[in-house]
Amino acid sequence: MKGMPSRGDVETGEIPSLTDLGLNPTATMAQDGRQSMAGGENEALQRLNKFAAECRAQPYKGSKDL
């Protein structure tokens, strides 16, 4: 059984906050100008359900041969 890998030359320390990195933690817009997405399983399921409903609402464009 192998041991733990060496950690290299990385020093331990504090994890920087978003503010420390020059980011606004309360921003609601992504850099591309679109609304940023909330995370989590419930949010993902809501987005998936919305996407599926939009797909069902569009007419089928493919061939009938599968």
C-alpha positions in Angstrom: 0.0 0.0 0.0 1.4 3.4 -0.9 1.6 6.2 1.5 0.3 9.8 1.2 1.7 11.8 -1.8 4.2 14.5 -1.0 2.6 17.9 -0.9 5.3 19.6 -2.9 6.2 23.2 -2.3 2.7 24.4 -1.4 2.6 26.2 2.0 -0.4 25.7 4.2 -2.5 28.8 4.9 -5.9 30.5 4.8 -8.2 29.9 1.9 -8.9 33.3 0.3 -12.4 34.6 0.2 -14.1 35.8 -3.0 -13.4 39.4 -1.9 -9.7 38.6 -1.4 -9.7 37.4 -5.0 -11.3 40.6 -6.2 -14.7 39.1 -6.8 -18.1 40.3 -5.7 -19.8 37.5 -3.7 -23.2 39.1 -4.2 -23.1 39.5 -7.9 -26.0 37.9 -9.7 -24.7 38.3 -13.3 -22.1 36.1 -14.9 -19.2 37.6 -16.7 -20.9 36.9 -20.0 -23.9 39.1 -19.0 -26.3 36.2 -18.4 -27.9 35.5 -15.0 -25.7 33.3 -12.9 -27.1 29.9 -11.9 -27.8 28.9 -8.3 -26.2 25.7 -7.3 -27.6 22.6 -5.6 -29.6 19.5 -6.6 -33.0 21.2 -6.3 -31.9 24.1 -8.6 -30.4 21.6 -11.1 -33.6 19.5 -11.2 -35.7 22.6 -11.8 -33.5 23.7 -14.7 -33.6 20.1 -16.1 -37.4 20.0 -15.8 -37.7 23.4 -17.5 -35.4 22.3 -20.3 -37.4 19.0 -20.8 -40.7 21.0 -21.0 -39.2 23.3 -23.6 -38.0 20.4 -25.7 -41.5 18.7 -25.5 -43.1 22.0 -26.6 -41.1 22.1 -29.8 -42.1 20.2 -32.9 -40.0 17.1 -33.7 -37.5 17.8 -36.5 -35.9 14.4 -36.9 -36.7 11.4 -39.1 -39.2 8.8 -37.9 -36.6 6.0 -38.5 -34.7 5.1 -35.4 
